[in-house]
Amino acid sequence: MNPAIPQRCAHRPLAGGLVVPWVSLLHNGHAAFGSLDAERASRAYLDRLCQICGQELDERCASPDKR
């Protein structure tokens, strides 16, 4: 039995019943779990995006100073 997928992640692709994180490296259309897409990981950090769903995080997250 697979765990329920949170609504915020419903648009993400699945692999083996698990959500493929937005920052995961994709190789030939398949998720390489444990490997990061460096560009997406950097964008998530700088733009305050969730690494799982790719959507904006709320004000409670820690992020770099954007001055």
All heavy atoms as TSV, in Angstrom:
chain	resi	resn	atom	element	x	y	z
A	1	MET	N	N	0.839	-1.182	0.000
A	1	MET	CA	C	0.000	0.000	0.000
A	1	MET	C	C	0.884	1.246	0.000
A	1	MET	O	O	1.809	1.378	0.793
A	1	MET	CB	C	-0.888	-0.009	1.236
A	1	MET	CG	C	-1.849	1.129	1.282
A	1	MET	SD	S	-3.070	0.829	2.562
A	1	MET	CE	C	-3.065	2.382	3.349
A	2	ASN	N	N	0.618	2.152	-0.927
A	2	ASN	CA	C	1.380	3.394	-1.028
A	2	ASN	C	C	0.790	4.456	-0.107
A	2	ASN	O	O	-0.422	4.508	0.081
A	2	ASN	CB	C	1.360	3.908	-2.467
A	2	ASN	CG	C	2.107	2.991	-3.406
A	2	ASN	OD1	O	3.071	2.353	-3.005
A	2	ASN	ND2	N	1.660	2.917	-4.639
A	3	PRO	N	N	1.647	5.332	0.436
A	3	PRO	CA	C	1.134	6.412	1.282
A	3	PRO	C	C	0.327	7.406	0.448
A	3	PRO	O	O	0.522	7.520	-0.765
A	3	PRO	CB	C	2.397	7.063	1.840
A	3	PRO	CG	C	3.478	6.701	0.884
A	3	PRO	CD	C	3.088	5.368	0.306
A	4	ALA	N	N	-0.582	8.118	1.113
A	4	ALA	CA	C	-1.371	9.141	0.428
A	4	ALA	C	C	-0.442	10.266	-0.020
A	4	ALA	O	O	0.499	10.622	0.676
A	4	ALA	CB	C	-2.440	9.690	1.358
A	5	ILE	N	N	-0.715	10.818	-1.198
A	5	ILE	CA	C	0.086	11.913	-1.733
A	5	ILE	C	C	-0.553	13.229	-1.280
A	5	ILE	O	O	-1.732	13.463	-1.530
A	5	ILE	CB	C	0.126	11.861	-3.279
A	5	ILE	CG1	C	0.642	10.504	-3.778
A	5	ILE	CG2	C	0.940	13.020	-3.839
A	5	ILE	CD1	C	2.037	10.153	-3.345
A	6	PRO	N	N	0.219	14.110	-0.617
A	6	PRO	CA	C	-0.330	15.409	-0.216
A	6	PRO	C	C	-0.820	16.179	-1.439
A	6	PRO	O	O	-0.206	16.107	-2.514
A	6	PRO	CB	C	0.846	16.132	0.439
A	6	PRO	CG	C	1.781	15.039	0.845
A	6	PRO	CD	C	1.608	13.957	-0.181
A	7	GLN	N	N	-1.893	16.943	-1.291
A	7	GLN	CA	C	-2.476	17.674	-2.415
A	7	GLN	C	C	-1.462	18.613	-3.057
A	7	GLN	O	O	-1.438	18.772	-4.272
A	7	GLN	CB	C	-3.702	18.463	-1.961
A	7	GLN	CG	C	-4.424	19.109	-3.118
A	7	GLN	CD	C	-5.779	19.638	-2.733
A	7	GLN	OE1	O	-6.221	19.463	-1.614
A	7	GLN	NE2	N	-6.431	20.290	-3.660
A	8	ARG	N	N	-0.600	19.199	-2.256
A	8	ARG	CA	C	0.409	20.125	-2.787
A	8	ARG	C	C	1.372	19.414	-3.744
A	8	ARG	O	O	1.991	20.043	-4.600
A	8	ARG	CB	C	1.176	20.743	-1.617
A	8	ARG	CG	C	2.115	21.840	-2.016
A	8	ARG	CD	C	2.639	22.564	-0.794
A	8	ARG	NE	N	3.699	23.459	-1.175
A	8	ARG	CZ	C	3.818	24.687	-0.756
A	8	ARG	NH1	N	2.962	25.172	0.102
A	8	ARG	NH2	N	4.813	25.437	-1.158
A	9	CYS	N	N	1.488	18.096	-3.635
A	9	CYS	CA	C	2.403	17.315	-4.477
A	9	CYS	C	C	1.680	16.521	-5.558
A	9	CYS	O	O	2.312	15.774	-6.297
A	9	CYS	CB	C	3.211	16.358	-3.606
A	9	CYS	SG	S	4.286	17.170	-2.427
A	10	ALA	N	N	0.367	16.699	-5.654
A	10	ALA	CA	C	-0.435	15.890	-6.581
A	10	ALA	C	C	-0.007	16.060	-8.038
A	10	ALA	O	O	-0.177	15.145	-8.841
A	10	ALA	CB	C	-1.906	16.222	-6.421
A	11	HIS	N	N	0.579	17.204	-8.385
A	11	HIS	CA	C	0.988	17.445	-9.775
A	11	HIS	C	C	2.353	16.836	-10.104
A	11	HIS	O	O	2.747	16.784	-11.260
A	11	HIS	CB	C	1.034	18.959	-10.040
A	11	HIS	CG	C	2.135	19.659	-9.321
A	11	HIS	ND1	N	2.082	19.941	-7.967
A	11	HIS	CD2	C	3.341	20.115	-9.752
A	11	HIS	CE1	C	3.200	20.552	-7.610
A	11	HIS	NE2	N	3.982	20.663	-8.676
A	12	ARG	N	N	3.076	16.360	-9.096
A	12	ARG	CA	C	4.417	15.806	-9.303
A	12	ARG	C	C	4.327	14.382	-9.853
A	12	ARG	O	O	3.403	13.643	-9.543
A	12	ARG	CB	C	5.207	15.779	-7.984
A	12	ARG	CG	C	5.459	17.129	-7.340
A	12	ARG	CD	C	6.400	18.008	-8.123
A	12	ARG	NE	N	7.597	17.298	-8.510
A	12	ARG	CZ	C	8.205	17.478	-9.680
A	12	ARG	NH1	N	7.748	18.337	-10.547
A	12	ARG	NH2	N	9.284	16.780	-9.963
A	13	PRO	N	N	5.313	13.976	-10.644
A	13	PRO	CA	C	5.327	12.590	-11.124
A	13	PRO	C	C	5.624	11.628	-9.971
A	13	PRO	O	O	6.179	12.027	-8.938
A	13	PRO	CB	C	6.466	12.576	-12.155
A	13	PRO	CG	C	7.300	13.765	-11.849
A	13	PRO	CD	C	6.417	14.771	-11.174
A	14	LEU	N	N	5.254	10.382	-10.165
A	14	LEU	CA	C	5.490	9.339	-9.162
A	14	LEU	C	C	6.465	8.312	-9.711
A	14	LEU	O	O	6.530	8.072	-10.918
A	14	LEU	CB	C	4.186	8.632	-8.796
A	14	LEU	CG	C	3.054	9.479	-8.235
A	14	LEU	CD1	C	1.822	8.614	-8.009
A	14	LEU	CD2	C	3.467	10.175	-6.959
A	15	ALA	N	N	7.201	7.700	-8.813
A	15	ALA	CA	C	8.085	6.581	-9.155
A	15	ALA	C	C	7.948	5.570	-8.035
A	15	ALA	O	O	8.251	5.870	-6.878
A	15	ALA	CB	C	9.531	7.042	-9.299
A	16	GLY	N	N	7.435	4.408	-8.349
A	16	GLY	CA	C	7.234	3.386	-7.332
A	16	GLY	C	C	6.254	3.816	-6.257
A	16	GLY	O	O	6.363	3.414	-5.108
A	17	GLY	N	N	5.294	4.676	-6.620
A	17	GLY	CA	C	4.303	5.157	-5.672
A	17	GLY	C	C	4.755	6.319	-4.818
A	17	GLY	O	O	4.019	6.811	-3.982
A	18	LEU	N	N	5.994	6.788	-5.036
A	18	LEU	CA	C	6.530	7.916	-4.274
A	18	LEU	C	C	6.618	9.158	-5.158
A	18	LEU	O	O	6.876	9.064	-6.360
A	18	LEU	CB	C	7.933	7.592	-3.745
A	18	LEU	CG	C	8.049	6.395	-2.819
A	18	LEU	CD1	C	9.506	6.106	-2.505
A	18	LEU	CD2	C	7.258	6.632	-1.543
A	19	VAL	N	N	6.421	10.314	-4.541
A	19	VAL	CA	C	6.545	11.578	-5.266
A	19	VAL	C	C	8.007	11.796	-5.648
A	19	VAL	O	O	8.904	11.633	-4.825
A	19	VAL	CB	C	6.048	12.753	-4.390
A	19	VAL	CG1	C	6.320	14.090	-5.065
A	19	VAL	CG2	C	4.575	12.611	-4.075
A	20	VAL	N	N	8.233	12.155	-6.892
A	20	VAL	CA	C	9.583	12.497	-7.339
A	20	VAL	C	C	9.821	13.954	-6.947
A	20	VAL	O	O	9.115	14.852	-7.421
A	20	VAL	CB	C	9.738	12.330	-8.861
A	20	VAL	CG1	C	11.109	12.804	-9.317
A	20	VAL	CG2	C	9.501	10.882	-9.267
A	21	PRO	N	N	10.786	14.229	-6.065
A	21	PRO	CA	C	11.046	15.612	-5.655
A	21	PRO	C	C	11.409	16.507	-6.832
A	21	PRO	O	O	12.077	16.077	-7.775
A	21	PRO	CB	C	12.229	15.476	-4.687
A	21	PRO	CG	C	12.133	14.089	-4.159
A	21	PRO	CD	C	11.642	13.277	-5.327
A	22	TRP	N	N	11.004	17.762	-6.756
A	22	TRP	CA	C	11.241	18.740	-7.804
A	22	TRP	C	C	12.729	18.908	-8.087
A	22	TRP	O	O	13.123	19.173	-9.218
A	22	TRP	CB	C	10.607	20.071	-7.379
A	22	TRP	CG	C	10.643	21.124	-8.436
A	22	TRP	CD1	C	9.867	21.183	-9.563
A	22	TRP	CD2	C	11.482	22.267	-8.469
A	22	TRP	NE1	N	10.189	22.295	-10.291
A	22	TRP	CE2	C	11.182	22.987	-9.635
A	22	TRP	CE3	C	12.466	22.760	-7.626
A	22	TRP	CZ2	C	11.816	24.169	-9.979
A	22	TRP	CZ3	C	13.105	23.945	-7.974
A	22	TRP	CH2	C	12.776	24.631	-9.133
A	23	VAL	N	N	13.568	18.737	-7.081
A	23	VAL	CA	C	15.015	18.924	-7.258
A	23	VAL	C	C	15.744	17.645	-7.671
A	23	VAL	O	O	16.953	17.662	-7.870
A	23	VAL	CB	C	15.679	19.512	-5.983
A	23	VAL	CG1	C	15.157	20.898	-5.701
A	23	VAL	CG2	C	15.501	18.591	-4.799
A	24	SER	N	N	15.026	16.542	-7.828
A	24	SER	CA	C	15.674	15.285	-8.229
A	24	SER	C	C	16.171	15.358	-9.667
A	24	SER	O	O	15.522	15.940	-10.537
A	24	SER	CB	C	14.699	14.108	-8.122
A	24	SER	OG	O	14.486	13.777	-6.791
A	25	LEU	N	N	17.297	14.763	-9.890
A	25	LEU	CA	C	17.848	14.661	-11.233
A	25	LEU	C	C	17.030	13.645	-12.015
A	25	LEU	O	O	16.722	12.560	-11.508
A	25	LEU	CB	C	19.309	14.212	-11.159
A	25	LEU	CG	C	20.056	14.118	-12.476
A	25	LEU	CD1	C	20.213	15.504	-13.094
A	25	LEU	CD2	C	21.408	13.485	-12.258
A	26	LEU	N	N	16.667	14.012	-13.230
A	26	LEU	CA	C	15.964	13.081	-14.115
A	26	LEU	C	C	16.947	12.634	-15.189
A	26	LEU	O	O	17.647	13.448	-15.795
A	26	LEU	CB	C	14.748	13.740	-14.751
A	26	LEU	CG	C	13.643	14.188	-13.795
A	26	LEU	CD1	C	12.522	14.874	-14.571
A	26	LEU	CD2	C	13.107	13.012	-13.003
A	27	HIS	N	N	17.017	11.332	-15.397
A	27	HIS	CA	C	17.919	10.762	-16.387
A	27	HIS	C	C	17.105	9.886	-17.327
A	27	HIS	O	O	16.491	8.912	-16.889
A	27	HIS	CB	C	19.013	9.943	-15.695
A	27	HIS	CG	C	19.977	9.317	-16.638
A	27	HIS	ND1	N	20.877	10.060	-17.367
A	27	HIS	CD2	C	20.166	8.022	-16.987
A	27	HIS	CE1	C	21.586	9.239	-18.121
A	27	HIS	NE2	N	21.172	8.006	-17.913
A	28	ASN	N	N	17.068	10.269	-18.596
A	28	ASN	CA	C	16.259	9.544	-19.593
A	28	ASN	C	C	14.819	9.386	-19.148
A	28	ASN	O	O	14.209	8.329	-19.333
A	28	ASN	CB	C	16.874	8.179	-19.899
A	28	ASN	CG	C	18.204	8.289	-20.607
A	28	ASN	OD1	O	18.446	9.237	-21.351
A	28	ASN	ND2	N	19.080	7.339	-20.375
A	29	GLY	N	N	14.284	10.434	-18.510
A	29	GLY	CA	C	12.892	10.421	-18.082
A	29	GLY	C	C	12.636	9.688	-16.784
A	29	GLY	O	O	11.490	9.564	-16.369
A	30	HIS	N	N	13.670	9.196	-16.135
A	30	HIS	CA	C	13.517	8.468	-14.871
A	30	HIS	C	C	14.209	9.238	-13.746
A	30	HIS	O	O	15.287	9.803	-13.941
A	30	HIS	CB	C	14.124	7.067	-14.985
A	30	HIS	CG	C	13.472	6.229	-16.027
A	30	HIS	ND1	N	12.255	5.620	-15.849
A	30	HIS	CD2	C	13.864	5.914	-17.287
A	30	HIS	CE1	C	11.918	4.962	-16.936
A	30	HIS	NE2	N	12.887	5.119	-17.833
A	31	ALA	N	N	13.585	9.222	-12.576
A	31	ALA	CA	C	14.146	9.908	-11.419
A	31	ALA	C	C	15.371	9.168	-10.907
A	31	ALA	O	O	15.357	7.945	-10.779
A	31	ALA	CB	C	13.110	10.002	-10.310
A	32	ALA	N	N	16.402	9.928	-10.631
A	32	ALA	CA	C	17.610	9.372	-10.015
A	32	ALA	C	C	17.574	9.791	-8.547
A	32	ALA	O	O	18.182	10.787	-8.153
A	32	ALA	CB	C	18.860	9.904	-10.709
A	33	PHE	N	N	16.781	9.063	-7.748
A	33	PHE	CA	C	16.619	9.412	-6.341
A	33	PHE	C	C	17.989	9.505	-5.675
A	33	PHE	O	O	18.846	8.657	-5.868
A	33	PHE	CB	C	15.754	8.382	-5.606
A	33	PHE	CG	C	14.286	8.511	-5.903
A	33	PHE	CD1	C	13.660	7.631	-6.760
A	33	PHE	CD2	C	13.543	9.522	-5.318
A	33	PHE	CE1	C	12.306	7.743	-7.036
A	33	PHE	CE2	C	12.193	9.657	-5.593
A	33	PHE	CZ	C	11.568	8.760	-6.450
A	34	GLY	N	N	18.185	10.572	-4.893
A	34	GLY	CA	C	19.460	10.778	-4.219
A	34	GLY	C	C	20.408	11.659	-4.998
A	34	GLY	O	O	21.409	12.109	-4.467
A	35	SER	N	N	20.081	11.928	-6.264
A	35	SER	CA	C	20.903	12.824	-7.081
A	35	SER	C	C	20.111	14.102	-7.335
A	35	SER	O	O	18.921	14.050	-7.644
A	35	SER	CB	C	21.247	12.179	-8.424
A	35	SER	OG	O	22.043	11.043	-8.219
A	36	LEU	N	N	20.777	15.243	-7.175
A	36	LEU	CA	C	20.103	16.527	-7.334
A	36	LEU	C	C	20.389	17.164	-8.674
A	36	LEU	O	O	21.496	17.077	-9.202
A	36	LEU	CB	C	20.562	17.501	-6.244
A	36	LEU	CG	C	20.207	17.168	-4.815
A	36	LEU	CD1	C	20.806	18.201	-3.874
A	36	LEU	CD2	C	18.711	17.082	-4.640
A	37	ASP	N	N	19.381	17.839	-9.195
A	37	ASP	CA	C	19.546	18.726	-10.345
A	37	ASP	C	C	20.082	20.030	-9.743
A	37	ASP	O	O	19.357	20.747	-9.044
A	37	ASP	CB	C	18.195	18.932	-11.011
A	37	ASP	CG	C	18.230	19.869	-12.203
A	37	ASP	OD1	O	18.950	20.898	-12.138
A	37	ASP	OD2	O	17.525	19.599	-13.177
A	38	ALA	N	N	21.353	20.340	-9.967
A	38	ALA	CA	C	22.011	21.476	-9.322
A	38	ALA	C	C	21.306	22.799	-9.610
A	38	ALA	O	O	21.178	23.649	-8.724
A	38	ALA	CB	C	23.470	21.552	-9.754
A	39	GLU	N	N	20.835	22.978	-10.824
A	39	GLU	CA	C	20.149	24.222	-11.186
A	39	GLU	C	C	18.847	24.372	-10.397
A	39	GLU	O	O	18.559	25.441	-9.864
A	39	GLU	CB	C	19.866	24.251	-12.682
A	39	GLU	CG	C	19.270	25.556	-13.162
A	39	GLU	CD	C	19.096	25.591	-14.671
A	39	GLU	OE1	O	19.993	25.129	-15.387
A	39	GLU	OE2	O	18.051	26.093	-15.110
A	40	ARG	N	N	18.069	23.307	-10.310
A	40	ARG	CA	C	16.808	23.375	-9.555
A	40	ARG	C	C	17.057	23.516	-8.055
A	40	ARG	O	O	16.338	24.240	-7.375
A	40	ARG	CB	C	15.943	22.149	-9.827
A	40	ARG	CG	C	15.250	22.226	-11.156
A	40	ARG	CD	C	14.226	21.141	-11.301
A	40	ARG	NE	N	13.417	21.381	-12.471
A	40	ARG	CZ	C	12.258	20.807	-12.700
A	40	ARG	NH1	N	11.764	19.947	-11.838
A	40	ARG	NH2	N	11.584	21.080	-13.781
A	41	ALA	N	N	18.065	22.850	-7.543
A	41	ALA	CA	C	18.378	22.955	-6.111
A	41	ALA	C	C	18.774	24.387	-5.774
A	41	ALA	O	O	18.332	24.941	-4.756
A	41	ALA	CB	C	19.489	21.979	-5.732
A	42	SER	N	N	19.578	25.003	-6.618
A	42	SER	CA	C	19.987	26.388	-6.405
A	42	SER	C	C	18.791	27.321	-6.498
A	42	SER	O	O	18.618	28.215	-5.671
A	42	SER	CB	C	21.044	26.778	-7.438
A	42	SER	OG	O	21.418	28.120	-7.278
A	43	ARG	N	N	17.950	27.109	-7.481
A	43	ARG	CA	C	16.751	27.946	-7.646
A	43	ARG	C	C	15.827	27.806	-6.451
A	43	ARG	O	O	15.273	28.798	-5.966
A	43	ARG	CB	C	16.021	27.574	-8.932
A	43	ARG	CG	C	14.863	28.469	-9.201
A	43	ARG	CD	C	14.303	28.306	-10.600
A	43	ARG	NE	N	12.974	28.884	-10.608
A	43	ARG	CZ	C	11.947	28.384	-11.246
A	43	ARG	NH1	N	12.095	27.290	-11.980
A	43	ARG	NH2	N	10.772	28.957	-11.201
A	44	ALA	N	N	15.659	26.590	-5.946
A	44	ALA	CA	C	14.813	26.370	-4.773
A	44	ALA	C	C	15.339	27.155	-3.580
A	44	ALA	O	O	14.575	27.797	-2.851
A	44	ALA	CB	C	14.735	24.879	-4.440
A	45	TYR	N	N	16.640	27.135	-3.392
A	45	TYR	CA	C	17.250	27.842	-2.267
A	45	TYR	C	C	17.103	29.358	-2.412
A	45	TYR	O	O	16.647	30.039	-1.496
A	45	TYR	CB	C	18.725	27.457	-2.163
A	45	TYR	CG	C	19.461	28.155	-1.057
A	45	TYR	CD1	C	19.221	27.832	0.275
A	45	TYR	CD2	C	20.382	29.137	-1.339
A	45	TYR	CE1	C	19.900	28.479	1.297
A	45	TYR	CE2	C	21.064	29.795	-0.335
A	45	TYR	CZ	C	20.816	29.461	0.987
A	45	TYR	OH	O	21.481	30.105	1.987
A	46	LEU	N	N	17.453	29.869	-3.560
A	46	LEU	CA	C	17.449	31.319	-3.770
A	46	LEU	C	C	16.045	31.904	-3.869
A	46	LEU	O	O	15.806	33.036	-3.434
A	46	LEU	CB	C	18.253	31.673	-5.015
A	46	LEU	CG	C	19.745	31.357	-4.933
A	46	LEU	CD1	C	20.404	31.579	-6.286
A	46	LEU	CD2	C	20.410	32.188	-3.847
A	47	ASP	N	N	15.110	31.156	-4.448
A	47	ASP	CA	C	13.750	31.667	-4.660
A	47	ASP	C	C	12.748	31.185	-3.622
A	47	ASP	O	O	11.551	31.390	-3.785
A	47	ASP	CB	C	13.256	31.283	-6.055
A	47	ASP	CG	C	14.041	31.962	-7.161
A	47	ASP	OD1	O	14.707	32.982	-6.885
A	47	ASP	OD2	O	13.994	31.469	-8.302
A	48	ARG	N	N	13.244	30.531	-2.550
A	48	ARG	CA	C	12.378	30.042	-1.468
A	48	ARG	C	C	11.296	29.091	-1.991
A	48	ARG	O	O	10.115	29.264	-1.734
A	48	ARG	CB	C	11.749	31.207	-0.715
A	48	ARG	CG	C	12.732	32.074	0.001
A	48	ARG	CD	C	12.109	33.318	0.589
A	48	ARG	NE	N	10.816	33.124	1.179
A	48	ARG	CZ	C	10.513	33.276	2.459
A	48	ARG	NH1	N	11.450	33.638	3.303
A	48	ARG	NH2	N	9.298	33.089	2.896
A	49	LEU	N	N	11.729	28.084	-2.749
A	49	LEU	CA	C	10.804	27.094	-3.292
A	49	LEU	C	C	10.949	25.785	-2.532
A	49	LEU	O	O	12.042	25.428	-2.087
A	49	LEU	CB	C	11.094	26.845	-4.775
A	49	LEU	CG	C	11.051	28.059	-5.692
A	49	LEU	CD1	C	11.441	27.655	-7.106
A	49	LEU	CD2	C	9.698	28.732	-5.658
A	50	CYS	N	N	9.860	25.060	-2.429
A	50	CYS	CA	C	9.885	23.739	-1.809
A	50	CYS	C	C	10.677	22.785	-2.706
A	50	CYS	O	O	10.465	22.747	-3.920
A	50	CYS	CB	C	8.458	23.233	-1.635
A	50	CYS	SG	S	8.357	21.539	-1.016
A	51	GLN	N	N	11.579	22.020	-2.123
A	51	GLN	CA	C	12.385	21.078	-2.899
A	51	GLN	C	C	11.569	19.869	-3.348
A	51	GLN	O	O	11.966	19.173	-4.276
A	51	GLN	CB	C	13.574	20.613	-2.080
A	51	GLN	CG	C	14.561	21.712	-1.805
A	51	GLN	CD	C	15.762	21.213	-1.039
A	51	GLN	OE1	O	16.107	20.040	-1.087
A	51	GLN	NE2	N	16.412	22.109	-0.325
A	52	ILE	N	N	10.437	19.635	-2.727
A	52	ILE	CA	C	9.600	18.489	-3.094
A	52	ILE	C	C	8.614	18.854	-4.200
A	52	ILE	O	O	8.528	18.184	-5.224
A	52	ILE	CB	C	8.835	17.936	-1.873
A	52	ILE	CG1	C	9.791	17.593	-0.740
A	52	ILE	CG2	C	7.987	16.720	-2.266
A	52	ILE	CD1	C	10.835	16.553	-1.071
A	53	CYS	N	N	7.849	19.954	-3.999
A	53	CYS	CA	C	6.804	20.286	-4.970
A	53	CYS	C	C	7.171	21.428	-5.913
A	53	CYS	O	O	6.523	21.611	-6.931
A	53	CYS	CB	C	5.493	20.603	-4.254
A	53	CYS	SG	S	5.519	22.128	-3.294
A	54	GLY	N	N	8.183	22.230	-5.565
A	54	GLY	CA	C	8.602	23.334	-6.414
A	54	GLY	C	C	7.786	24.604	-6.233
A	54	GLY	O	O	8.023	25.595	-6.907
A	55	GLN	N	N	6.833	24.601	-5.302
A	55	GLN	CA	C	6.012	25.781	-5.055
A	55	GLN	C	C	6.673	26.679	-4.015
A	55	GLN	O	O	7.527	26.243	-3.252
A	55	GLN	CB	C	4.626	25.357	-4.582
A	55	GLN	CG	C	3.861	24.563	-5.608
A	55	GLN	CD	C	2.516	24.103	-5.087
A	55	GLN	OE1	O	1.973	24.661	-4.144
A	55	GLN	NE2	N	1.969	23.056	-5.697
A	56	GLU	N	N	6.261	27.951	-3.978
A	56	GLU	CA	C	6.821	28.910	-3.032
A	56	GLU	C	C	6.546	28.479	-1.604
A	56	GLU	O	O	5.483	27.957	-1.292
A	56	GLU	CB	C	6.231	30.297	-3.262
A	56	GLU	CG	C	6.745	30.964	-4.508
A	56	GLU	CD	C	6.290	32.403	-4.621
A	56	GLU	OE1	O	6.041	33.053	-3.586
A	56	GLU	OE2	O	6.185	32.875	-5.758
A	57	LEU	N	N	7.546	28.715	-0.742
A	57	LEU	CA	C	7.397	28.450	0.681
A	57	LEU	C	C	6.838	29.691	1.355
A	57	LEU	O	O	6.970	30.801	0.857
A	57	LEU	CB	C	8.752	28.087	1.294
A	57	LEU	CG	C	9.354	26.777	0.798
A	57	LEU	CD1	C	10.786	26.649	1.296
A	57	LEU	CD2	C	8.524	25.593	1.253
A	58	ASP	N	N	6.241	29.483	2.529
A	58	ASP	CA	C	5.690	30.627	3.248
A	58	ASP	C	C	6.773	31.340	4.051
A	58	ASP	O	O	7.949	30.988	3.988
A	58	ASP	CB	C	4.523	30.195	4.137
A	58	ASP	CG	C	4.916	29.187	5.198
A	58	ASP	OD1	O	6.100	29.157	5.593
A	58	ASP	OD2	O	4.043	28.439	5.659
A	59	GLU	N	N	6.387	32.315	4.804
A	59	GLU	CA	C	7.343	33.159	5.534
A	59	GLU	C	C	8.083	32.446	6.640
A	59	GLU	O	O	9.049	32.964	7.184
A	59	GLU	CB	C	6.624	34.388	6.109
A	59	GLU	CG	C	5.673	34.093	7.254
A	59	GLU	CD	C	4.312	33.553	6.822
A	59	GLU	OE1	O	3.998	33.553	5.634
A	59	GLU	OE2	O	3.557	33.112	7.708
A	60	ARG	N	N	7.695	31.241	7.005
A	60	ARG	CA	C	8.337	30.537	8.101
A	60	ARG	C	C	9.628	29.833	7.711
A	60	ARG	O	O	10.298	29.277	8.543
A	60	ARG	CB	C	7.373	29.516	8.711
A	60	ARG	CG	C	6.178	30.185	9.376
A	60	ARG	CD	C	5.209	29.157	9.871
A	60	ARG	NE	N	4.568	28.560	8.696
A	60	ARG	CZ	C	3.891	27.441	8.711
A	60	ARG	NH1	N	3.789	26.750	9.813
A	60	ARG	NH2	N	3.329	26.980	7.627
A	61	CYS	N	N	9.987	29.847	6.457
A	61	CYS	CA	C	11.188	29.121	6.037
A	61	CYS	C	C	12.435	29.974	6.222
A	61	CYS	O	O	12.380	31.200	6.217
A	61	CYS	CB	C	11.077	28.664	4.590
A	61	CYS	SG	S	11.309	29.968	3.403
A	62	ALA	N	N	13.554	29.324	6.398
A	62	ALA	CA	C	14.837	30.017	6.452
A	62	ALA	C	C	15.330	30.174	5.020
A	62	ALA	O	O	15.256	29.241	4.228
A	62	ALA	CB	C	15.829	29.209	7.265
A	63	SER	N	N	15.803	31.345	4.679
A	63	SER	CA	C	16.274	31.585	3.322
A	63	SER	C	C	17.404	32.609	3.335
A	63	SER	O	O	17.580	33.323	4.302
A	63	SER	CB	C	15.128	32.059	2.437
A	63	SER	OG	O	14.691	33.329	2.845
A	64	PRO	N	N	18.135	32.696	2.231
A	64	PRO	CA	C	19.222	33.680	2.162
A	64	PRO	C	C	18.664	35.091	2.165
A	64	PRO	O	O	17.531	35.322	1.721
A	64	PRO	CB	C	19.922	33.343	0.852
A	64	PRO	CG	C	18.879	32.670	0.034
A	64	PRO	CD	C	18.009	31.933	1.019
A	65	ASP	N	N	19.442	36.025	2.623
A	65	ASP	CA	C	19.060	37.429	2.626
A	65	ASP	C	C	19.098	37.935	1.192
A	65	ASP	O	O	20.105	37.793	0.506
A	65	ASP	CB	C	20.041	38.206	3.497
A	65	ASP	CG	C	19.589	39.644	3.737
A	65	ASP	OD1	O	18.549	40.042	3.170
A	65	ASP	OD2	O	20.278	40.333	4.496
A	66	LYS	N	N	18.007	38.507	0.718
A	66	LYS	CA	C	17.907	38.973	-0.675
A	66	LYS	C	C	18.074	40.485	-0.784
A	66	LYS	O	O	17.405	41.118	-1.568
A	66	LYS	CB	C	16.574	38.548	-1.265
A	66	LYS	CG	C	16.463	37.093	-1.534
A	66	LYS	CD	C	15.248	36.849	-2.364
A	66	LYS	CE	C	15.344	35.510	-3.015
A	66	LYS	NZ	N	14.340	35.310	-4.021
A	67	ARG	N	N	18.925	41.090	-0.020
A	67	ARG	CA	C	19.113	42.549	-0.099
A	67	ARG	C	C	19.896	42.939	-1.306
A	67	ARG	O	O	20.706	42.351	-1.850
A	67	ARG	CB	C	19.831	43.041	1.145
A	67	ARG	CG	C	18.958	42.960	2.349
A	67	ARG	CD	C	19.671	43.540	3.515
A	67	ARG	NE	N	19.221	42.777	4.676
A	67	ARG	CZ	C	19.620	43.025	5.885
A	67	ARG	NH1	N	20.478	43.956	6.113
A	67	ARG	NH2	N	19.179	42.334	6.887
